[in-house]
């Protein structure tokens, strides 16, 4: 099961937060640096719907309750494409139509061939940029709901600039790839883009500060959905 992180923002007198997310018992852990933030690791929902029900305990022993249902797409990353994936995609394309494929191959085709750059890949990458930008408060404009029908050089220039902006904030490993340059025409360059975003997200979420050194916020009085 793929997992992601949900964060809530609470007042500073809260000392314990627990409850359920989509019916699963969940304990939130307080951020070591930003003490108003509490994080929990949750299973990524297939429908992107999260039913959150929490109890919050403060220093005086008072218990507050919060519940909300939010729709949110948690980040996901694909950065293990290989030449074999490309060769398989070329073979299937050479079959001249989905009708000439096996049932299993049709399912792969409809899901988006891993050896190709699919619209679904760009939508995932743009969503990841949106989530990470919101976390880091970089103010990048989101294109997750307006992917062009035919991405051109100008589009990829903007995408690479966004990835570079996020990478330069400093949440990365010593071996995090550098931002690739145009043209984005190889599987390794696509891998690098998603690998960078993966590293930024997970370094931030685990509070590792390799070079420098803010997820889903939910709530009425305790935060706002990003």
Backbone as a ProteinNet text record, in pm:
[ID]
protein_1_A
[PRIMARY]
XXXXXXXXXXXXXXXXXXXXXXXXXXXXXXXXXXXXXXXXXXXXXXXXXXXXXXXXXXXXXXXXXXXXXXXXXXXXXXXXXXXXXXXXXXXXXXXXXXXXXXXXXXXXXXXXXXXXXXXXXXXXXXXXXXXXXXXXXXXXXXXXXXXXXXXXXXXXXXXXXXXXXXXXXXXXXXXXXXXXXXXXXXXXXXXXXXXXXXXXXXXXXXXXXXXXXXXXXXXXXXXXXX
[TERTIARY]
84.6	0	88.4	62.8	137.1	93.3	189.5	157.4	201.1	137.3	171.1	149.6	169.4	159.8	50.3	-19.9	-120.1	-71	-86.7	-45	-161.1	-174.7	-271.3	-195.9	-250.5	-194.3	-281.6	-221.2	-295.5	-235.7	-307.4	-253.7	-139.8	-56.2	67.2	43.9	-77.5	-99.7	-144	-158	-195.1	-74.3	-99.5	11.6	-5.8	-126.5	-147.6	-263.2	-243.2	-345.9	-358	-477.9	-500.4	-645	-669.5	-804.4	-801.3	-882.6	-885.4	-878.3	-816.4	-816.7	-866.8	-980.2	-1047	-1066.1	-1103.4	-1136.5	-1018.8	-897.2	-778.7	-725.8	-697.4	-642.5	-512.8	-502.9	-389	-345.7	-215.4	-157.6	-73.7	-92.9	-17.4	102.3	215	338.8	371.1	408.5	438.9	572.3	575.8	698.5	799.5	924.9	1028.2	1062.6	1041.2	1081.8	960	862.5	741.2	635.5	625.6	549.2	399.4	348.2	203.7	162.7	260.2	229.6	239.1	138.6	132.8	115.4	197	195.8	159.8	100.7	72.1	90.4	138	150.4	22.8	-34.1	-161.3	-151.4	-239.2	-249	-313.2	-255.9	-312.5	-444.8	-550.2	-683.1	-696.2	-754	-771.4	-856.4	-954.9	-1044.2	-1002.8	-888	-833.6	-923.4	-1010.4	-1099.1	-1046.9	-1038.5	-986.6	-1086.5	-1138.4	-1231.6	-1148.9	-1134.3	-1044.4	-1126.5	-1103.3	-1173.7	-1069.4	-1054.5	-945.4	-994.9	-917.5	-930.7	-797.7	-807.9	-688.8	-686.8	-577.8	-564.8	-469.2	-512.2	-423.4	-359.7	-275.6	-198	-287.1	-406	-496.9	-584.9	-569.2	-648.6	-778.9	-802.9	-923.3	-910.4	-1024.9	-1026.6	-1114.3	-1054.8	-1129.3	-1145.2	-1254.1	-1277.9	-1287	-1244.8	-1249.6	-1279.5	-1366.5	-1392.9	-1415	-1367.1	-1383.4	-1357.8	-1419.7	-1392.5	-1335.6	-1214.1	-1149.1	-1109.6	-1101.3	-1049.5	-911.1	-813.9	-677	-596.2	-512.1	-424.8	-287.1	-250.9	-119.3	-10.9	108.8	216.9	250.9	285.6	338.7	444.9	539.2	655.5	694.2	729	779.1	915.3	1021.5	1154.4	1243	1176	1249.8	1226.8	1197.5	1182.4	1314.8	1307.4	1427.3	1415.8	1526.5	1524.2	1428.8	1416.3	1322	1179.2	1144.3	1010.7	990.6	1094	1085.4	1070.7	1152	1145.9	1008.2	950.6	819.1	712.4	723.5	628	638.1	760.2	778.4	722.1	738.4	685	532.3	470.8	325	270.4	339.2	296.8	307.1	409.9	429.9	321.2	239.8	131.7	17.4	26.2	-69.9	-214	-231.2	-367.2	-390.7	-475.1	-501.3	-571.5	-640.4	-710.4	-618.7	-492.3	-395.4	-318.1	-355.3	-285.2	-360.9	-289.8	-354	-433.8	-516.5	-596.6	-507.5	-399.7	-307.5	-238.9	-201.5	-135	-229.9	-357	-455.5	-467.2	-464.8	-472.6	-351.2	-233.4	-113.5	-125.9	-177	-191.6	-284.6	-399.3	-498.7	-451.1	-367.2	-315	-203.5	-146.2	-34.4	95.2	151.2	272.4	387.8	455.3	563.4	678.4	696.6	806.3	774.4	656.9	616.9	595.6	596	553.8	404.9	324.6	179.9	126	6.8	-58.1	-73	-99.5	-112.9	17.9	132.5	262.1	275.5	240.9	252	155.1	36.3	-60.8	-8.1	54.4	112.9	226.3	315.3	428.3	379.3	280.3	228.5	160	90.2	29.7	137	244.4	353	416	435.2	490.2	396.9	266.1	167.3	173.4	175.9	178.3	306.8	420.3	548.5	562.8	519.2	522.9	438.1	322.5	237.1	305.9	372.8	446.1	556	631.2	747.9	713.8	587.8	539	621.2	644.2	721.2	633.3	501.8	411.7	411	451.9	452.2	308.8	286.7	154.9	132.1	12.3	-17.5	-70.7	-21.1	-72.7	-136	-166	-212.2	-347.3	-425.6	-557	-561.6	-445.6	-443.3	-322.3	-305.2	-196.9	-227	-134	-161.4	-178.7	-260.8	-281.7	-151.4	-71.2	59.1	165.1	228.8	330.6	445.7	482	588.7	709.1	807.9	931.1	904	813.8	780.4	722.1	635.5	577.9	686.8	776.5	881.4	981.4	1005	1089.2	1029.5	896.9	829.4	833.4	811	814	951.8	1055.8	1192.6	1228	1179.1	1204.6	1139.6	1017.2	950.4	1028.3	1073	1150.2	1278.6	1343.9	1467	1441.3	1329.9	1294.4	1276	1205.3	1182.2	1311.7	1394.7	1521.2	1611.7	1609.1	1698.6	1659.6	1539.4	1501.7	1594.5	1641.8	1744.5	1709	1584.1	1546.7	1581.9	1699.1	1743.5	1857.4	1889.6	2000.5	2127.3	2239.4	2365.4	2369.6	2293.3	2292.6	2163.3	2083.9	1965.6	2009	1945.2	1989.2	1980	2059.1	2044.5	1927	1875.5	1762.5	1810.1	1746.5	1789.1	1762.5	1824.3	1809.5	1727.9	1674.2	1601.2	1693.1	1640	1501.1	1477.5	1353.8	1316.8	1271	1366.8	1336.8	1396.5	1435.2	1485	1418.5	1409.5	1346.8	1428.8	1561.8	1645.8	1617.9	1585.6	1553.8	1421.2	1323.3	1196.6	1216.8	1299.9	1331.8	1391.9	1483.7	1549.8	1449.5	1356.2	1256.3	1176	1127	1044.3	1127.1	1253.8	1342.4	1369.3	1390.2	1411.7	1290.9	1171.7	1050.4	1030.8	1058.1	1051.2	1142.2	1267.3	1363.7	1323.5	1279	1236.3	1123.6	1025.4	908.9	947.9	1028	1058.5	1162.1	1254.8	1347	1269.5	1180.5	1100.4	1013	944.6	850.3	918.4	1044.9	1117.2	1207.7	1201.4	1275.9	1426.5	1478.5	1622	1665.1	1769.8	1819.1	1958.3	1964.2	2092.8	2162.8	2085	2147.6	2090	1960.6	1897.4	1769.4	1720.1	1602.3	1587.8	767.9	711.8	658	176.1	128.1	-17.5	-75.2	-215.9	-249.3	-308.8	-362.3	-511.8	-569.4	-712.5	-773.6	-891.7	-961.4	-1029.6	-1114.8	-1181.4	-1099.1	-1101.9	-1025.1	-879.7	-848.5	-711.8	-632.4	-683	-604.5	-694.5	-637.4	-714.8	-663.4	-753.6	-712.4	-633.1	-516.7	-435	-467.7
-118.9	0	124.3	215.3	340.6	429.4	498.2	583.5	727.6	820	961	1022.8	1153.3	1220.8	1326.2	1332	1435.6	1518.8	1649.4	1740.5	1827.6	1847.6	1943.6	2049.4	2169.6	2281	2304.6	2302.8	2316.3	2426.4	2464.1	2562	2500.4	2583.9	2535	2461.6	2468.3	2399.9	2255.3	2209.2	2070.5	1980.9	1869	1779.2	1638.4	1604.7	1470.5	1476.1	1411.6	1410.6	1269.1	1215.7	1080.9	1069.8	969.3	947.3	846.7	870.1	779.9	859.7	799.7	851.7	738.6	759.7	655.4	527.2	545.7	432.5	362.6	404.1	339.8	424.1	356.9	428.4	498.1	624.4	705.1	796.8	799.6	890.7	994.3	1120.2	1228.6	1263.2	1292.6	1324.9	1472.8	1539.7	1682.1	1707.1	1808.6	1847.2	1897.6	1856.3	1895.3	2043.1	2104.5	2244.1	2336.7	2307.9	2389.4	2323.3	2367.1	2293.4	2297.7	2381.7	2383.5	2277.8	2211.5	2111.9	1970.2	1889.7	1749.6	1665.2	1560.8	1479.2	1335.2	1270.9	1127.7	1066.1	943.1	867.3	787.6	800.9	734.3	660.4	563.2	494	588	591.4	674.1	612.3	693.4	645	641.1	533.2	519.7	632	678.7	783.8	922.9	931.7	1059.5	1126.5	1049.4	1102.4	1058.6	1154.7	1125.1	1171.2	1074.5	1099.5	1107.7	1227.5	1253	1282.1	1206.5	1225.3	1222.3	1334.4	1348.7	1387.5	1348.2	1401.7	1468.2	1589.4	1669.1	1700.5	1666.9	1683.4	1798.4	1892.6	2004	1983.4	2079.4	2065.3	2062.5	2122.2	2126.1	2002.4	1910.3	1789.3	1799.8	1912.2	1927.8	1847	1801	1721.7	1793.2	1820.7	1878.4	1775.9	1787.4	1692.9	1765.6	1696.3	1753.5	1641.5	1671	1573.6	1647.4	1588.3	1648.5	1542.5	1558.7	1474.5	1564.6	1534.9	1618.6	1534.2	1598.6	1534.3	1589.4	1501.1	1546.8	1438.1	1479.2	1384.7	1390.7	1284.3	1279.7	1259.8	1309.2	1294.5	1148.1	1120.8	990	1014.2	922.6	946.7	819.9	835.9	726.2	768.7	702.9	740.4	617	505.6	382	331.3	423.3	383.2	327.9	230.8	169.2	162.4	126.8	109	-2.9	-102.1	-211	-158.3	-63	-2.6	69.4	139.8	211.2	112	6.6	-94.4	-159.4	-188.8	-251.7	-156.6	-28.4	69.8	80.5	82	89.1	-34.5	-150.8	-273.4	-268	-221.8	-217	-113.2	-1.3	101.2	49.4	-31.5	-85.3	-185	-229.6	-323.3	-256.1	-123.9	-47	-58.8	-24.7	-18.3	-106.8	-59	-132.7	-264.9	-273.4	-396.4	-513.5	-487	-593.1	-635.8	-581.9	-614.3	-720.7	-789.3	-884.4	-807	-877.8	-813.7	-743.9	-810.5	-751.6	-628.8	-636.4	-522.7	-404.1	-432.7	-323.8	-250.3	-324.1	-261.3	-171.4	-217.6	-135.3	-8.6	-27.2	85.1	190.9	148.2	241	308.7	239.3	297.2	397.3	393.8	481.8	402.7	381.4	299	365	287.3	340.7	392.3	335.3	376.6	497.6	558.1	678.5	793.6	914.2	1029	1048.1	1021.9	1027.7	1155.3	1192.5	1306.3	1281	1155.8	1121.2	1143.6	1124.5	1151.3	1299.6	1384.6	1529	1576.3	1518.7	1556	1518	1399.9	1357.9	1451.7	1483.6	1571.5	1709.9	1763.7	1895.9	1893.8	1784.4	1775.6	1771	1696.6	1689.4	1827.5	1901.3	2036.6	2124.7	2112.1	2190.5	2160.6	2032.5	1994.7	2042.3	2017.4	2054.1	2205.7	2277.3	2423.1	2476.7	2414.5	2456.2	2430.3	2316.3	2283.9	2385.8	2417.9	2504.9	2653	2681	2818.2	2898.3	2837.9	2905.7	2987.3	2968.7	3049.5	3020.4	2900.3	2866.9	2854.8	2902.9	2890.7	2745.7	2694.9	2555.3	2538.2	2433.5	2396	2256.7	2205.8	2067.3	2043.7	2149.9	2134	2192.2	2226.1	2285	2234.8	2102.2	2043.6	2067.7	2121.8	2145.9	2014.9	2019.4	1900.4	1854.8	1949.8	1918.6	2000.4	1943.8	2017.8	2059.4	2187	2237.1	2276.9	2333.8	2371.5	2474.4	2567.7	2669.4	2605.3	2504.5	2435.2	2367.4	2295.3	2224.2	2320.4	2436.2	2537.8	2578.5	2601.3	2641.2	2529.1	2404.6	2291.4	2276.5	2283.4	2269.3	2383.9	2503.6	2616.9	2594.5	2537.5	2507.5	2403.8	2297.3	2193.6	2253	2338.4	2401.7	2490.3	2564.8	2649.9	2566.9	2454.7	2368.6	2305	2260.7	2197.2	2294.1	2420.1	2519.2	2560.2	2522.1	2551.1	2477.4	2359.4	2292.7	2158.7	2114.2	1983.9	1876.4	1817.8	1716.3	1635.8	1524.5	1441.1	1483.1	1429.9	1462.6	1407.8	1299.9	1240.8	1269.3	1365.4	1405.4	1456.1	1411.9	1454.2	1605.5	1655.2	1794	1803.6	1923.9	1943.2	1923.7	1836.3	1812.3	1934.6	1934.5	2045.2	1998.4	2095	2065.6	2006	1921	1874.6	1759.1	1747.6	1636	1522	1447.5	1345.8	1209.2	1186.7	1055.3	1014.2	883.1	835.7	875.2	886.2	922.3	1064.9	1155.5	1292.8	1297.7	1219.4	1212	1151.6	1047.4	989	1092.9	1175	1275.5	1376.6	1420.3	1517.6	1461.8	1339.8	1282.4	1240.6	1203.6	1169	1291.5	1405.6	1530.2	1561.2	1554.2	1584.3	1485.5	1358.4	1256.2	1292.5	1326	1354.3	1477.3	1582	1703	1668.7	1594.7	1562.4	1480.2	1376.7	1287	1344.1	1424.8	1490.7	1588.3	1663.1	1757.5	1685.2	1579.9	1512.4	1440.3	1404	1336	1430.6	1560.3	1662.5	1649.7	1584	1580.3	1712	1772.5	1899	1876.2	1825.9	1796.4	1921.6	2016.6	2137.3	2264.2	2266.2	2386.7	2348.7	2418.5	2413	2562.4	2357.9	2386.4	2263.4	1892.7	1827	1864.7	1808.7	1838.9	1911.2	2028.9	2094	2073.4	2042.7	2019.4	2084	2139.5	2187.3	2319.8	2354	2483.5	2576.3	2548.7	2632	2586.7	2470.2	2420	2418.9	2478.9	2481.6	2501.1	2487.8	2503	2405.5	2348.6	2254.8	2329.4	2276.5	2336.9	2269
0	0	0	-94.6	-100.5	14.8	75.6	188.4	162.8	230.8	223.6	360.2	370.3	499.4	499.6	611	634.7	752.6	741.6	848.1	890.3	1021.6	1074.3	1153.3	1155.4	1231.8	1352.7	1471.5	1595.5	1681.5	1786.7	1880.3	1959.9	2018.2	2081.4	2212.1	2270.7	2397.7	2380.6	2255.9	2230.4	2257.2	2327.1	2360.1	2300.6	2251.1	2195.6	2097.1	1980.7	1876.8	1822.4	1820.9	1768.2	1721.9	1641.6	1591.3	1479.5	1376.6	1262.2	1133	1032.5	895.6	807.5	745.4	666.8	747	875.1	960.7	1024.5	993.8	1051.7	1167	1279.6	1395.5	1356.4	1391.9	1349.1	1462.3	1489.2	1587	1513.3	1545.2	1484.4	1572.9	1509.1	1579.7	1560.5	1667.7	1660.9	1591.6	1506.2	1438.6	1541	1526.1	1622	1615.2	1499.4	1480	1480.6	1397.2	1388.8	1475.5	1601.5	1701.8	1682.1	1593.5	1569.8	1467.4	1407	1304.2	1360.1	1326.8	1367.1	1242.1	1226.6	1105.4	1135.3	1034.7	1043.3	905.9	903.4	779.1	757.7	637.8	608.3	476.1	457.6	329.1	227.2	107.1	1.4	-43.9	-42.3	-81.3	-232.9	-284.8	-429.3	-487.4	-409.1	-458.2	-411	-341.6	-293.2	-190	-123.9	-20.7	116	209.7	343.6	448.9	522.9	632.4	760.3	812.4	925.6	1050.3	1156.4	1283.9	1395.2	1465.3	1561.2	1699.2	1799.6	1934.7	1969.4	2026.2	2056.3	2205.6	2269	2413.8	2443	2530.1	2562.8	2699.5	2740.6	2864.1	2988.7	2978.4	3094.1	3103	3007.6	3008.7	2932.6	2867.4	2786.3	2657.2	2607.6	2484.6	2381.8	2267	2157.6	2046.6	1970.4	1862.1	1728.8	1624.9	1489.9	1391.6	1294.8	1188.9	1058.2	949.9	818.3	712.8	597.9	482.5	374.9	329.4	229.9	109.4	-3.9	-125	-151.1	-162.4	-182.1	-250.7	-344	-413.2	-349.3	-278.8	-215.8	-321.5	-296	-394	-422	-544.7	-582.9	-688.6	-698.8	-783	-859.1	-985.2	-1067.9	-1120.7	-1074	-1121.9	-1145.8	-1179.6	-1206.2	-1347.9	-1441.5	-1581.6	-1633.1	-1724.1	-1780	-1932	-1996.1	-2141	-2179.9	-2093.2	-2119.7	-2129.9	-2043.5	-2049.6	-2182.3	-2228.7	-2355.7	-2471.1	-2468.7	-2575.6	-2581.3	-2464.9	-2459.7	-2513.9	-2479.1	-2530.7	-2682.7	-2735.5	-2880.7	-2949	-2886.6	-2944.8	-2951.8	-2842.6	-2838.9	-2936.1	-2948.8	-3044.2	-3186.9	-3213	-3347.6	-3387.2	-3290.6	-3321.5	-3395.8	-3410.4	-3490.6	-3439.9	-3313.7	-3262.6	-3142.7	-3050.7	-2928.2	-2955.9	-3070.1	-3103.4	-3130.6	-3158.9	-3185.4	-3061.5	-2945.7	-2822.2	-2744.2	-2655.9	-2566.1	-2460.8	-2385.9	-2282	-2179.8	-2138.8	-2040.7	-2098.7	-2226.5	-2289.7	-2303.4	-2328.7	-2337.9	-2206	-2096.4	-1964.5	-1942.1	-1982.6	-1970.2	-2055.5	-2176.7	-2269.9	-2210.9	-2161	-2108.3	-1979.9	-1903.1	-1779.2	-1805.6	-1927.6	-1959.5	-1958.8	-2074.4	-2084	-2009.2	-1926.9	-1845.1	-1929.8	-2047.6	-2135	-2220.2	-2198.7	-2273.2	-2175.1	-2228.5	-2149.8	-2173.5	-2070.9	-2081.2	-2016.9	-2056.5	-1992.1	-1841.5	-1804.6	-1663.2	-1587.7	-1655.6	-1592.3	-1559.9	-1657.7	-1635.8	-1528.1	-1524.4	-1420.7	-1283.1	-1272.9	-1144.7	-1104.6	-1198.7	-1168.9	-1126.7	-1198.4	-1164	-1028.1	-994.5	-861.6	-753.7	-778.9	-681.7	-661.8	-770.9	-760.3	-677.8	-703.3	-629.3	-479.5	-443.5	-301.9	-235.3	-299.7	-239.7	-230.8	-334.2	-329.4	-214.6	-191.6	-80.5	52.9	64	185.4	213.1	109.4	124.4	109.9	77.9	65.2	-36.1	-152.9	-257.3	-350.7	-344.9	-424.4	-573.3	-614	-756.2	-808.3	-928.8	-991.4	-1030.8	-1002.9	-1032.2	-1173.7	-1241.3	-1373.2	-1370.6	-1250.6	-1239.2	-1305.6	-1324.5	-1387.1	-1527.9	-1580.9	-1716.1	-1794.5	-1797.9	-1876	-2024.3	-2101.4	-2244.2	-2320.1	-2425.8	-2507.2	-2571.5	-2614.6	-2673.5	-2599.5	-2496.9	-2421.9	-2513.1	-2510.6	-2596.1	-2511.6	-2577.7	-2508.3	-2398.3	-2426.4	-2326.6	-2200.7	-2221.2	-2105.6	-2023.3	-2089.8	-2015.5	-1952.3	-2013.7	-1949.9	-1815.3	-1814	-1690.5	-1587.4	-1632	-1539.8	-1476.1	-1557.5	-1505.5	-1412.5	-1443	-1355	-1218.7	-1217.9	-1091.7	-1011.4	-1077.9	-1008.9	-952.3	-1027.7	-981.1	-859.6	-862.8	-748.8	-622.4	-634.2	-518.3	-470.1	-563	-525.3	-451.4	-492.4	-433	-291.8	-248.5	-109.9	-14.2	-55.8	22.7	81.3	69.7	123.5	20.8	35	-60	0.6	-64.6	-23.6	-98.4	-54.5	-122.5	-264.4	-291.1	-424.8	-502.2	-456	-532.4	-669.5	-776.5	-910.5	-929	-1022.3	-1064	-1161.5	-1179.4	-1269.6	-1413.7	-1489.7	-1628.5	-1716.3	-1832.5	-1926.4	-2047.2	-2118.7	-2240.8	-2347.2	-2433.4	-2437.5	-2340.7	-2292.9	-2204.9	-2295	-2345.4	-2447.4	-2415.5	-2289.8	-2249.4	-2118.5	-2097	-1973.6	-1852.2	-1866.8	-1752.1	-1705.1	-1798.5	-1758.5	-1684.5	-1730.7	-1658.1	-1519.5	-1511.8	-1381.5	-1288.5	-1340.2	-1256.4	-1202	-1286.3	-1241.5	-1124.3	-1139.4	-1032.9	-911.8	-935.8	-824	-737.4	-801.6	-727.5	-639.7	-699.2	-623.6	-509	-534.6	-429.4	-313.2	-343.4	-236.9	-155.9	-224.3	-153	-55.9	-105.7	-22.9	99.1	78.5	189.9	285.6	236.8	329.5	416.9	354.4	432.5	534.9	490.6	578.7	694.4	677.9	785.6	862.5	826.9	901	892.8	787.2	768.4	705.9	756.7	703.5	644.9	521.4	460.9	410.8	360.2	307.2	368	391.9	442.9	514.3	494.3	556.7	582.6	500.7	591.5	540.7	216.7	322	316.1	369.5	366.9	497.4	490.2	608.7	608.3	720.9	720.9	842.9	824.4	941.1	921.6	1014.3	1016	1104.9	1233.6	1326.6	1336.4	1281.9	1298.6	1169	1065.5	942.5	822	705	581.8	479.3	401	297.6	192.6	157	51.8	-81.4
[MASK]
++++++++++++++++++++++++++++++++++++++++++++++++++++++++++++++++++++++++++++++++++++++++++++++++++++++++++++++++++++++++++++++++++++++++++++++++++++++++++++++++++++++++++++++++++++++++++++++++++++++++++++++++++++++++++++++++++

